[in-house]
Amino acid sequence: MAQLTPFSPSSASSPQAARPHLVLQQLRRSYGHHTVVRDLNLQVARGQFLALLGPSGCGKTTTLRMIAGFEQPDGGSIQLDGRLLANATTSVPPEARGMGMVFQSYALWPHMSVADNVGYALRLRGMRGEDYRRAVNEALEQVELADKSEAMPQQLSGGQKQRVALARCIAAKPQLILLDEPLANLDRHLRRTMEAAFRQLHRHSGATFIYVTHDQGEAMALADEIAVMHAGQLVQRASPQKLYQTPRSTWLARFIGQGSVLRIEAPGNRRSSPPATSGLLQEPAVIHMALRHAHADSLKPQQHILVRPEHVSLQAATPVASATPDAQTAPEAAAPTDAALSGKVLDCVFKGERFEVEVLLQLATPQRLLGYASQHLIAGQAVRVSIRQAWCLLDEPAG
Ligand SMILES: Nc1ncnc2c1ncn2[C@@H]1O[C@H](COP(=O)(O)OP(=O)(O)OP(=O)(O)O)[C@@H](O)[C@H]1O
């Protein structure tokens, strides 16, 4: 990306930074009897990059369209810098909200050149002459498309079209930019390149970005905070790291990242049980003990833990010849301890930098666990399993 010049008068360090920029309060929207956004409360700080993440149909786009002004809420309100934009009875039109929007479909005018597309909003504002040419050129340089200014949209690739859409959005210098799955039409490689472009544009613009996606990798790579929606409701809002390490529910634990949700003996049943709170367990002996005492058919209370595969150590119980001639025979970095659990390999998949291994833990009631290994393990092979860390979940898994 070209060197960028900040265009927003505001920044995260401005005196206004402490005041929430955008406030959604008890926001609600229904289609017929179907409530698709349900009492949504969300505050976004000026200059923030917030991702709205959730499975298909959870209400992300509807929320974004209400912020943009394309849909009106049935209840609740939307405020920008203390100004009421919309509630059930009033709605400021989209063009008067001072926001930019980037769509999955690019939405370029097919009969206009790249430069004319980028300058469209500026011309509507009456900008002409040298100022106009400079603003268009600056925006195109920021997305590295200055050499395509005379091209027509149909002569561009998908990635280039999305860059034009981005240039058109930033040329108007909005304080708030709404992005609706802008990379969904691009291939994997181009998506990674465009993620870098978005990060850089956000850093240098000082604008607030709200980015709708169902791709958690994209949300994690881009946003400083992620608001996860499920069935029209906000279920957790946190930094990507916090969301990954300490999801609030079993649904979130399964939705974010890879991992296994395992049943353990409920707290308080034994002196060795983990604490009765949502919290981090970092004692392998305590985790193993709680797993050993869990029974699916037990009438005693049960609790669940999330185990990420990077916290699982696997070691062949008895050395076996590897299926691959050049496989290493060294044990995993952190070898299982004497108190390790027994398991049987169900599946082992090569993933380039490591193997992904599904193991059946041999407990009173067997449970499936995902771990990583640096060497190939064979299906059916006996392994010793050590779990270094687990996150206690408080709710019951749904279904
Ligand atoms: N204009 C409409 N009329 C009726 N139902 C609608 C309308 N727009 C959206 N919906 C419904 O509202 C629900 C939420 O849609 P929305 O587009 O907000 O979800 P989403 O989380 O953005 O999903 P996706 O990731 O698939 O785009 C869906 O069940 C959808 O079918």
The ligand as an SDF file (V2000), in Angstrom:
LIG
                    3D

 31 33  0  0  0  0  0  0  0  0999 V2000
  -36.2590   -7.8160    3.9620 N   0  0  0  0  0  0  0  0  0  0  0  0
  -36.4250   -8.9380    4.6550 C   0  0  0  0  0  0  0  0  0  0  0  0
  -37.6230   -9.5360    4.7350 N   0  0  0  0  0  0  0  0  0  0  0  0
  -37.8140  -10.6500    5.4610 C   0  0  0  0  0  0  0  0  0  0  0  0
  -36.8440  -11.2770    6.1330 N   0  0  0  0  0  0  0  0  0  0  0  0
  -35.6170  -10.7510    6.0970 C   0  0  0  0  0  0  0  0  0  0  0  0
  -35.3340   -9.5530    5.3600 C   0  0  0  0  0  0  0  0  0  0  0  0
  -34.0170   -9.2440    5.5150 N   0  0  0  0  0  0  0  0  0  0  0  0
  -33.5030  -10.2170    6.3080 C   0  0  0  0  0  0  0  0  0  0  0  0
  -34.4370  -11.1110    6.6600 N   0  0  0  0  0  0  0  0  0  0  0  0
  -34.2640  -12.2900    7.5150 C   0  0  0  0  0  0  0  0  0  0  0  0
  -33.6630  -11.8480    8.7170 O   0  0  0  0  0  0  0  0  0  0  0  0
  -32.7070  -12.7990    9.2020 C   0  0  0  0  0  0  0  0  0  0  0  0
  -31.3890  -12.0960    9.4200 C   0  0  0  0  0  0  0  0  0  0  0  0
  -30.8700  -11.6740    8.1680 O   0  0  0  0  0  0  0  0  0  0  0  0
  -29.4630  -10.9310    8.0580 P   0  0  0  0  0  0  0  0  0  0  0  0
  -29.2110  -10.6860    6.5930 O   0  0  0  0  0  0  0  0  0  0  0  0
  -29.4500   -9.7660    8.9530 O   0  0  0  0  0  0  0  0  0  0  0  0
  -28.4910  -12.0430    8.6100 O   0  0  0  0  0  0  0  0  0  0  0  0
  -26.9050  -12.1440    8.5250 P   0  0  0  0  0  0  0  0  0  0  0  0
  -26.4420  -12.4840    9.8960 O   0  0  0  0  0  0  0  0  0  0  0  0
  -26.3350  -10.9180    7.9050 O   0  0  0  0  0  0  0  0  0  0  0  0
  -26.7220  -13.3970    7.5830 O   0  0  0  0  0  0  0  0  0  0  0  0
  -25.7020  -13.6490    6.3570 P   0  0  0  0  0  0  0  0  0  0  0  0
  -24.3510  -13.8160    6.9750 O   0  0  0  0  0  0  0  0  0  0  0  0
  -26.2120  -14.9120    5.7460 O   0  0  0  0  0  0  0  0  0  0  0  0
  -25.7970  -12.4690    5.4440 O   0  0  0  0  0  0  0  0  0  0  0  0
  -32.6610  -13.8920    8.1620 C   0  0  0  0  0  0  0  0  0  0  0  0
  -33.4550  -14.9670    8.6290 O   0  0  0  0  0  0  0  0  0  0  0  0
  -33.2750  -13.2840    6.9280 C   0  0  0  0  0  0  0  0  0  0  0  0
  -33.9080  -14.2370    6.1550 O   0  0  0  0  0  0  0  0  0  0  0  0
  1  2  1  0
  2  3  1  0
  2  7  2  0
  3  4  2  0
  4  5  1  0
  5  6  2  0
  6  7  1  0
  6 10  1  0
  7  8  1  0
  8  9  2  0
  9 10  1  0
 10 11  1  0
 11 12  1  0
 11 30  1  0
 12 13  1  0
 13 14  1  0
 13 28  1  0
 14 15  1  0
 15 16  1  0
 16 17  2  0
 16 18  1  0
 16 19  1  0
 19 20  1  0
 20 21  2  0
 20 22  1  0
 20 23  1  0
 23 24  1  0
 24 25  2  0
 24 26  1  0
 24 27  1  0
 28 29  1  0
 28 30  1  0
 30 31  1  0
M  END
$$$$
